[in-house]
Structure formats: structure tokens, C-alpha cells
Amino acid sequence: MRLTDLLHPHLDGVTTVVDTTRGGLRLEPYLHLPPGVALRDGGGGGEQPVGEGELILLSYGPDTELHGSEDACRAVLARMRPGARGLIVFGHRGCELPYHRLLDDLVAHRCQVLRAAPLDYVQLHAGAVIARTDELLPPHDFFGRTVPSDGYATALRIADEYVFADLASRSLRARALDLERTVEEAERLRGASGQDGLAERLAAAVREKEQLAGALRAARDRVEVLQARVAMLEGSTSLRVGKALVSAARSPKRGAARLPGELYGLWRGRRRSTGRAPDGAPRPQAEPEAPVDERFHLAHRALTAAPRDRLVMAGVLTAATAEDFAADVVVNRLLPHDGRLLLRRTDPDVLVVQLSACTGDGPWWQTGTGLAPDLDRTLAELLAEARVLERPAVLWRDGPASGAPGLARLAWDAVVDADTGVRLARLDPAAEGRERLRELFREDSTRVRLSRLARLAGAPDPLDERRVAVLAAPRDRTDVARLVGQVLGQLHRPAEVVVPEPAGLDELTAAGVTVRRGQPLAPWVADWTDLTEDRPDTLLLDLMCAQEHSGADAVGHTPAADDYVFVPSLRPLLVRRSLHMSGTDPGSWSGRGHRLFAVRGKEPS
């Protein structure tokens, strides 16, 4: 919630807002006060009382230099007189709010809390509206509307709600404490087992690897010696003469007649092999043939000299999962025969092993089941290779663990218990519906799943491709207030706002939105130069859903209200940054090969 949404419903009868906040906070850009309500500085040592028709601003938080101290907040409460109202902003999060520190002072100064709500800012996380009164005021509902009742019914309602809220909060706090203790115990056991068992298993695996490597080197050396001896024997004149004599002895009639010619040919060949002609003159040596390399040569997308701007993944994946992941990250599927070579050549950000790839049809079928020990050994070697490269190994458990119980015995850096998400391009928007698309886009899409994996690996976040830059040019305070309201009201909030002059947009910065001059840096650009246009809070969300479904370069509306179809022309509302920076006329985009996708402007009634 924005601060103005919490404040404005309680400005009825208020003519002056008194700002008593001290420290680094400056709340004026957050308020957007309506005409007729003035803002006055009420800090300092004046200690002037605040009475009817006035609303006082207070702040309290963990950072005393920024939010102010607890004693200063108490001193301001003492200045309130009957009829006065107040707004307290907290730097604490709602679950950590130490309201018990101010509760006694609120009661002592006869201040009633009318409404409390979370705030969506970086340094302000909650706010509460209070009133100085000598009689109990009716409370407000979730939407800020007054609940009509008399004094006794109001007190009874507050008392009943307090008991039930306390019951619910105590159970939640107890559950949170239990979960914290469980996590601490799990971490302790994990650390102990990691120190005791993991080191031993790793040392044993290293010893076994060294033994196998030594045995393999010895076997290769022995094979090379034997191959050289066989080649020497097969090329020796004695062996060839012996074969000729044996052949002549088996068929004396025909063999005896050919024997002198064969022996003479062997003698001539021996002279050529020694580099001498029959007359004793030296022969020029022929260059030896290049050895034939019968190894498989591999080419991969991840081999590039440019800086990485996408997550690079090496994985034991199903074909469908690899195809879905490849739309957002670089995917290199590992096979049993080339997995280690591919892992070394591509140097991925993360190694992912999908459980479905081990239980379904494919080259890794029956891995982890105990029925394919060679595959289990190959997978263990891949994990050891990833550990050497200092890359995390992640088990993506998208199915029951009982399908491949052997995977749980391997040393994973992380385990993801979730499906691989839904790729929006595979959906039928007409069958799913707009609300379902929004839900999948925000919570269950493949890109969201990959974002969690990227954060785990410390790699570029695929969700960065969803960042939107808004272009605007507010001219006065009304335009500034409208721009702030539209930006912060979007369900898919813009990442940056580009304006000619950033003055007056401090609330956007406090809400985590970058405000600056110059050219947009986000991958997508929305032109909001006309601030008189009414923009619903689902505008950017629906545009990004359509773009991710279609892969288009520009998304917008058409006069015919086309919905989820490619069109030759449209009114662009969301444009790829590279296309926006090209400066070409939108009417020529389709002719230049750019894809234009239309969505309906409004939902049908």
C-alpha cells in the first residue's frame, strides 16, 4: 500500500498536516495532499500542541538517525489534543513491529489506532492512523470505511477481535519458533554430517578415482606396447617369409612355382623400407600419413568469447524440459558418453539433474534405481567434476523421490522440489483465460522457476528480461501524482521511469523504482508520455503475458480490438528496447520483419 492510500481516507475535516519527523526521512513527496490541506513543519523544540483539524506525522524505526527515536515519538504523542489525528510510519516490518513499546503511551494519551497497514517502500514498511479522543471511536474495515456502531458495541467488537487476533498470532508465533528451531537443528545436523561423513565419502571417492585413473593409465600403456609389438611382428620380414614358406608347403605344386617370385618381392620391399634402391642408392623418404582421429568432436552454444548475460546450464534433462529451458537460458544436455567432456568444455553456471530424466525414457533411464550401476557411477563422476569446477550441483526433484531413491545418497548442493513450470508459449490463451495467464506468468512459469535456480547459482536472472522502462514527461504536480499512482499501481511494476526532470518523484525511488534521465536501459519500453490516459493496473502485466506467449517485438492494441493474434500494424504499448532505439516508424515495423502482437484493450463486460 502507498502512504497516500493510507492517509487520504482520514483527511476529512483536516486542514493542516504537521510534519514532526526528524532524521533522514522526507515524507512530503509521499503525501500528495489534496487542495485545501496545507503541510507545516512542526518539529524542533517548539512543543506546540496539535489540536482539532490537524494531523501530525510521526516516525519510529530501528535506525534512529533515519526514522527517529522512541522517546521523540512519545514526546510528539504528548502534544496531541482532543480531535487531533496522527499518522505513524514504521521502519520495522509488520511481523517485527514492536508495538508494545508504544502501546502504553498511546493509551495514556488517549490515542486510538484507527487503521494499520503495510507500506510498499524500501525504508518504510508499515503505517498506522491514530486519533486523540475522549470517547471510543468506531473502527474502520479493510477498505478504510467506518464501521457504524455505538460505544459499547465498538468496545465489545474490539475486545472480541483482540482475543481472536491474539489467539491466531500466538499460534503463528509458536509455529514460527518451531520452524526456526527445526531449521537450526537441521543445519546443525547437516553441518555435523557434512564434517563427519561428507569428508570421508569425498576422500574415498578421490582415492577410488585415483586408483581407477592409475589402472586406466597402466592399461593404456600396456595396450600401446602390445600394439607396437604386434605391428613390429606383422611388418617383420621373418614372419612374412615364414608365411610364404607355409603357404608353399600347403600346396607344393602351385606354391613352389610362386615362392621365388614372392621371396624376391619381399626382398625388394625390404630394400624400399630401408630407404635403399636395389642398386644401393638411397631413396627419398615419403611423408608419413597423418593419424586418423576417430574421436567425436563437440560444438556447444556456451562456447563464446562475449560476457555471459544468460544462465548457462549443463543438465541431465528430458527433451521437453531442455526445449522449454532453452527459451531463456543456455542449455547443454549431458549424455552418459560425453557428460564429463561437455562439463569441462562449457564451464556451466550450474549442473542440474532432473529426476524425470532418470525415471523416464532416455539415455539416463534407471539412473538412481540401483538397476544401472554404470549410470550411477557416471552420474557420480559428473557431480565430482562439477565440484572440481566449483559449480553447484542441483537435484530438480519434479517427481516422487521413491522413483530414484539412489539420487538422494549423492552429495547435492541444493534440492529443488517443484515442477519445471509452464512455458507460456505452449498455452492456448482462449482456453486458459486472462486470469489464469496472469497467475502462471507471476507464479508458475518456467522463467520463474529458472529465476530461483539462477539466484542459487549466482548467475544472471532470467526475470531481468521482464523489466520495463516507462517514458514520461510530467509537467506539474498533478502529472507527477498521476504518474506515481499509475506506476506504483501496476501489478507488474516498472523497473525504471525515464523523465526529463526527476524532481518530485522521490516516492518512486523509495518504492524501489529507478528514476533517471537519458535513454531507457530495461529490455522493454512503454511510452506513457500522455498522462491523461487511464491505464488499468493490469496493463503492463497483460502486455508482458502476451509478449512472453508470442515472443513478439511489440505488443499493443488495434482498432478492431484483436486479442492474442499477430497483426500487420498496431498502436504500440510495449516495445523491445532495440526496436525503440532504432527510431524507425511503427508503420514500417512489420515490413522490416518485426513481429507485432495484439491484445485487447479492455476485458469484455
LOZA-690495 format. One record per residue (C-alpha): x, y, z; residue in one letter. Coordinates in steps of 0.1 Angstrom, whole numbers, padded with zeros to 4 digits, always signed. Layout:
BEGIN
XYZA
...
// end
This chain:
BEGIN
+0000+0000+0000M
+0011+0036-0007R
+0013+0061+0021L
-0013+0083+0003T
-0038+0054+0002D
-0035+0050+0039L
-0037+0087+0047L
-0063+0102+0024H
-0094+0084+0038P
-0087+0100+0072H
-0082+0136+0059L
-0119+0145+0063D
-0120+0177+0084G
-0082+0181+0084V
-0068+0214+0072T
-0032+0211+0083T
-0007+0183+0082V
+0021+0188+0108V
+0054+0170+0099D
+0073+0162+0131T
+0096+0136+0116T
+0133+0141+0120R
+0163+0124+0106G
+0168+0113+0070G
+0131+0109+0062L
+0113+0134+0039R
+0076+0125+0037L
+0063+0154+0016E
+0067+0136-0018P
+0048+0106-0005Y
+0017+0126+0007L
+0002+0141-0025H
-0021+0163-0003L
-0054+0174-0018P
-0062+0211-0023P
-0072+0228+0010G
-0048+0207+0031V
-0015+0225+0040A
+0017+0210+0051L
+0035+0226+0081R
+0068+0218+0097D
+0061+0210+0134G
+0095+0198+0145G
+0121+0214+0166G
+0118+0224+0202G
+0086+0244+0199G
+0064+0217+0215E
+0033+0234+0200Q
+0001+0214+0207P
-0017+0197+0179V
-0055+0201+0180G
-0087+0196+0161E
-0084+0199+0123G
-0047+0189+0124E
-0030+0157+0116L
+0005+0150+0129I
+0032+0129+0112L
+0054+0107+0133L
+0081+0081+0125S
+0096+0053+0145Y
+0121+0026+0134G
+0153+0006+0141P
+0175+0033+0125D
+0172+0063+0149T
+0191+0086+0125E
+0167+0079+0097L
+0133+0071+0115H
+0138+0090+0148G
+0140+0077+0183S
+0113+0061+0205E
+0115+0090+0230D
+0109+0115+0203A
+0078+0096+0192C
+0065+0096+0228R
+0071+0133+0231A
+0050+0140+0199V
+0022+0119+0213L
+0021+0141+0244A
+0014+0171+0222R
-0018+0158+0208M
-0051+0173+0220R
-0087+0160+0216P
-0097+0160+0179G
-0062+0157+0166A
-0051+0128+0143R
-0018+0113+0136G
+0000+0090+0112L
+0029+0069+0125I
+0052+0054+0099V
+0074+0024+0110F
+0107+0013+0098G
+0100-0022+0112H
+0084-0049+0091R
+0049-0059+0101G
+0060-0092+0116C
+0087-0075+0137E
+0067-0044+0147L
+0074-0036+0185P
+0040-0021+0190Y
+0041-0030+0227H
+0067-0002+0232R
+0042+0025+0222L
+0010+0008+0234L
+0011+0022+0270D
+0019+0057+0257D
-0010+0056+0232L
-0034+0045+0260V
-0020+0071+0284A
-0025+0099+0259H
-0059+0086+0249R
-0049+0078+0213C
-0069+0052+0194Q
-0054+0033+0165V
-0080+0036+0137L
-0062+0016+0110R
-0028-0001+0104A
-0015-0014+0071A
+0018-0025+0054P
+0036+0000+0032L
+0054-0009+0000D
+0086+0011+0004Y
+0123+0003+0009V
+0127+0021+0042Q
+0091+0023+0054L
+0073-0010+0060H
+0041-0002+0080A
+0019+0027+0090G
-0009+0034+0115A
-0035+0062+0117V
-0043+0073+0152I
-0068+0098+0167A
-0067+0117+0201R
-0102+0112+0215T
-0120+0112+0249D
-0146+0086+0237E
-0142+0053+0218L
-0144+0059+0180L
-0158+0032+0156P
-0131+0012+0139P
-0125+0010+0101H
-0128-0020+0079D
-0102-0033+0054F
-0111-0006+0028F
-0109+0023+0053G
-0146+0027+0057R
-0161+0034+0091T
-0179+0005+0108V
-0211+0021+0123P
-0218+0011+0159S
-0224+0026+0194D
-0198+0028+0221G
-0204-0004+0239Y
-0207-0024+0206A
-0175-0009+0194T
-0156-0018+0226A
-0171-0053+0225L
-0160-0057+0189R
-0125-0045+0196I
-0122-0068+0227A
-0135-0098+0208D
-0113-0092+0178E
-0083-0087+0201Y
-0088-0121+0218V
-0092-0139+0185F
-0063-0120+0169A
-0041-0128+0199D
-0050-0165+0196L
-0041-0165+0159A
-0009-0145+0164S
+0002-0167+0193R
-0003-0199+0172S
+0016-0183+0143L
+0044-0172+0166R
+0046-0206+0181A
+0048-0222+0147R
+0074-0197+0136A
+0095-0206+0166L
+0091-0243+0160D
+0102-0239+0124L
+0132-0218+0134E
+0142-0245+0159R
+0137-0272+0132T
+0158-0252+0108V
+0186-0247+0133E
+0186-0284+0142E
+0186-0294+0106A
+0215-0270+0099E
+0234-0283+0129R
+0229-0320+0118L
+0237-0311+0083R
+0269-0294+0094G
+0279-0323+0116A
+0271-0349+0089S
+0289-0328+0064G
+0320-0325+0085Q
+0320-0362+0095D
+0305-0382+0066G
+0310-0359+0036L
+0347-0356+0041A
+0351-0393+0044E
+0330-0400+0013R
+0348-0374-0007L
+0382-0388+0003A
+0371-0423-0005A
+0358-0411-0039A
+0390-0393-0046V
+0411-0424-0037R
+0389-0446-0059E
+0391-0421-0087K
+0429-0420-0084E
+0431-0458-0084Q
+0409-0461-0114L
+0428-0434-0132A
+0461-0452-0124G
+0447-0486-0136A
+0434-0470-0167L
+0468-0453-0175R
+0486-0487-0169A
+0461-0505-0192A
+0466-0479-0219R
+0503-0481-0217D
+0502-0519-0219R
+0479-0517-0249V
+0502-0493-0267E
+0532-0516-0260V
+0512-0547-0273L
+0501-0527-0304Q
+0536-0517-0312A
+0549-0553-0308R
+0521-0566-0330V
+0528-0540-0356A
+0565-0549-0355M
+0559-0586-0358L
+0534-0582-0386E
+0559-0560-0405G
+0589-0582-0400S
+0605-0600-0430T
+0609-0632-0410S
+0572-0635-0404L
+0564-0628-0440R
+0590-0653-0453V
+0576-0679-0429G
+0540-0672-0441K
+0553-0677-0477A
+0570-0710-0469L
+0540-0723-0451V
+0517-0714-0480S
+0541-0731-0504A
+0543-0762-0482A
+0505-0765-0482R
+0502-0766-0520S
+0536-0777-0533P
+0526-0777-0570K
+0513-0741-0572R
+0531-0727-0542G
+0566-0739-0551A
+0563-0722-0585A
+0553-0688-0569R
+0577-0690-0540L
+0608-0675-0558P
+0588-0645-0570G
+0573-0638-0536E
+0607-0640-0519L
+0621-0616-0545Y
+0592-0592-0539G
+0598-0593-0501L
+0635-0586-0507W
+0626-0556-0529R
+0601-0543-0504G
+0627-0546-0476R
+0651-0526-0496R
+0624-0499-0501R
+0616-0499-0464S
+0653-0492-0455T
+0654-0463-0480G
+0678-0480-0505R
+0672-0489-0541A
+0682-0524-0555P
+0714-0508-0567D
+0722-0495-0532G
+0714-0458-0539A
+0694-0440-0512P
+0656-0434-0518R
+0637-0402-0508P
+0615-0409-0478Q
+0577-0405-0482A
+0560-0383-0456E
+0540-0404-0431P
+0503-0403-0433E
+0485-0382-0406A
+0470-0403-0379P
+0432-0406-0382V
+0414-0391-0352D
+0383-0411-0347E
+0371-0391-0316R
+0338-0373-0316F
+0341-0335-0320H
+0316-0315-0300L
+0303-0280-0306A
+0282-0262-0280H
+0264-0229-0277R
+0281-0219-0245A
+0315-0216-0262L
+0316-0178-0267T
+0341-0150-0261A
+0314-0125-0251A
+0304-0118-0215P
+0277-0141-0202R
+0243-0124-0199D
+0223-0156-0195R
+0224-0186-0172L
+0244-0214-0187V
+0232-0248-0176M
+0245-0283-0181A
+0219-0309-0172G
+0206-0344-0172V
+0172-0333-0186L
+0143-0346-0206T
+0139-0334-0242A
+0108-0314-0234A
+0124-0297-0203T
+0156-0289-0223A
+0135-0273-0250E
+0115-0252-0225D
+0146-0241-0206F
+0164-0232-0239A
+0140-0203-0245A
+0155-0184-0215D
+0189-0200-0207V
+0218-0218-0225V
+0212-0255-0221V
+0237-0282-0228N
+0222-0317-0223R
+0246-0342-0209L
+0247-0378-0222L
+0265-0407-0204P
+0293-0409-0230H
+0302-0372-0232D
+0289-0357-0200G
+0323-0351-0184R
+0339-0337-0216L
+0309-0314-0221L
+0310-0302-0185L
+0347-0292-0188R
+0343-0276-0222R
+0312-0255-0214T
+0321-0245-0178D
+0284-0240-0169P
+0270-0219-0141D
+0251-0249-0126V
+0247-0286-0131L
+0211-0297-0130V
+0199-0333-0127V
+0162-0337-0133Q
+0145-0367-0116L
+0121-0373-0145S
+0151-0377-0168A
+0163-0406-0146C
+0129-0423-0144T
+0115-0418-0179G
+0126-0429-0213D
+0160-0417-0224G
+0198-0423-0221P
+0197-0419-0183W
+0168-0443-0177W
+0170-0462-0144Q
+0197-0440-0130T
+0194-0439-0092G
+0173-0471-0091T
+0201-0495-0085G
+0194-0513-0118L
+0221-0494-0138A
+0252-0491-0117P
+0273-0479-0146D
+0249-0449-0150L
+0250-0443-0112D
+0288-0442-0114R
+0288-0419-0144T
+0265-0395-0126L
+0287-0395-0095A
+0316-0387-0117E
+0297-0357-0132L
+0290-0344-0097L
+0327-0348-0088A
+0336-0329-0119E
+0312-0301-0111A
+0327-0299-0076R
+0362-0296-0091V
+0349-0267-0113L
+0333-0252-0081E
+0299-0252-0097R
+0267-0261-0077P
+0250-0294-0084A
+0212-0293-0081V
+0188-0321-0080L
+0155-0310-0096W
+0131-0334-0079R
+0100-0330-0101D
+0086-0364-0092G
+0084-0387-0062P
+0118-0394-0047A
+0109-0431-0045S
+0112-0433-0083G
+0150-0430-0080A
+0160-0434-0043P
+0197-0436-0052G
+0198-0400-0061L
+0192-0389-0025A
+0225-0406-0015R
+0246-0383-0037L
+0261-0350-0025A
+0239-0322-0038W
+0244-0286-0032D
+0207-0280-0033A
+0174-0298-0040V
+0145-0282-0058V
+0112-0298-0050D
+0090-0284-0078A
+0079-0290-0113D
+0097-0272-0141T
+0069-0247-0146G
+0047-0239-0176V
+0061-0222-0207R
+0035-0196-0218L
+0042-0203-0255A
+0027-0238-0251R
-0007-0225-0238L
-0039-0216-0256D
-0049-0182-0242P
-0086-0187-0252A
-0087-0220-0232A
-0068-0207-0202E
-0083-0173-0197G
-0067-0140-0189R
-0067-0145-0151E
-0050-0179-0155R
-0023-0165-0177L
-0016-0138-0152R
-0013-0164-0124E
+0010-0186-0144L
+0031-0156-0155F
+0037-0145-0120R
+0040-0177-0101E
+0043-0209-0122D
+0060-0201-0154S
+0093-0217-0165T
+0111-0184-0163R
+0101-0180-0126V
+0115-0215-0118R
+0147-0206-0136L
+0150-0174-0117S
+0152-0193-0084R
+0179-0215-0100L
+0198-0185-0112A
+0198-0169-0077R
+0211-0202-0063L
+0239-0203-0088A
+0247-0165-0087G
+0240-0162-0124A
+0221-0136-0145P
+0184-0137-0135D
+0161-0147-0164P
+0134-0124-0149L
+0155-0094-0159D
+0141-0099-0194E
+0107-0088-0179R
+0120-0054-0168R
+0100-0025-0183V
+0111+0012-0186A
+0083+0038-0186V
+0089+0070-0206L
+0070+0100-0192A
+0072+0138-0191A
+0052+0152-0162P
+0046+0189-0164R
+0031+0198-0130D
+0022+0184-0096R
-0009+0168-0109T
+0010+0149-0136D
+0036+0138-0110V
+0009+0125-0087A
-0008+0107-0116R
+0025+0092-0128L
+0034+0079-0093V
-0001+0065-0089G
-0001+0047-0122Q
+0034+0033-0118V
+0030+0020-0082L
-0004+0007-0090G
+0008-0017-0117Q
+0006-0053-0108L
+0038-0058-0129H
+0057-0028-0116R
+0081-0010-0140P
+0118-0012-0132A
+0126+0023-0142E
+0110+0056-0151V
+0128+0079-0175V
+0118+0115-0173V
+0133+0149-0184P
+0134+0161-0147E
+0132+0136-0118P
+0122+0163-0092A
+0092+0153-0071G
+0094+0116-0078L
+0111+0106-0045D
+0082+0082-0037E
+0091+0061-0068L
+0127+0059-0056T
+0115+0049-0021A
+0094+0022-0036A
+0124+0007-0054G
+0118+0021-0089V
+0148+0037-0106T
+0141+0073-0117V
+0166+0090-0141R
+0172+0109-0172R
+0186+0097-0205G
+0178+0065-0225Q
+0160+0035-0211P
+0181+0005-0201L
+0154-0021-0195A
+0147-0046-0222P
+0112-0033-0228W
+0099+0003-0232V
+0064+0017-0225A
+0056+0052-0237D
+0035+0070-0210W
+0040+0105-0223T
+0003+0111-0223D
-0005+0111-0185L
-0042+0119-0191T
-0048+0084-0204E
-0065+0060-0180D
-0042+0029-0175R
-0056-0001-0156P
-0033-0017-0130D
-0032-0049-0152T
-0019-0031-0183L
+0018-0040-0181L
+0010-0074-0167L
-0012-0083-0197D
+0013-0068-0222L
+0041-0089-0207M
+0020-0120-0207C
+0012-0115-0244A
+0049-0109-0252Q
+0061-0140-0234E
+0034-0161-0250H
+0042-0148-0285S
+0078-0137-0285G
+0068-0106-0304A
+0089-0074-0307D
+0060-0051-0300A
+0027-0056-0283V
-0003-0032-0284G
-0039-0025-0293H
-0057-0024-0326T
-0089-0005-0336P
-0106-0039-0342A
-0098-0050-0306A
-0078-0080-0318D
-0068-0103-0290D
-0038-0126-0289Y
-0031-0126-0327V
-0002-0114-0348F
-0012-0083-0368V
+0005-0062-0395P
+0000-0029-0376S
-0010-0017-0342L
-0007+0010-0316R
+0025+0000-0298P
+0022+0000-0260L
+0052-0022-0252L
+0083-0023-0275V
+0116-0040-0274R
+0143-0016-0264R
+0164-0022-0296S
+0134-0016-0318L
+0125+0016-0298H
+0161+0029-0301M
+0162+0022-0338S
+0139+0053-0344G
+0120+0036-0373T
+0084+0045-0379D
+0060+0020-0363P
+0041+0017-0396G
+0072+0001-0412S
+0079-0024-0384W
+0060-0053-0400S
+0076-0048-0434G
+0110-0049-0418R
+0104-0084-0403G
+0094-0073-0368H
+0066-0093-0351R
+0036-0074-0339L
+0012-0090-0314F
-0022-0075-0305A
-0041-0078-0272V
-0075-0065-0264R
-0075-0031-0247G
-0102-0039-0221K
-0119-0070-0207E
-0154-0077-0221P
-0182-0068-0198S
// end
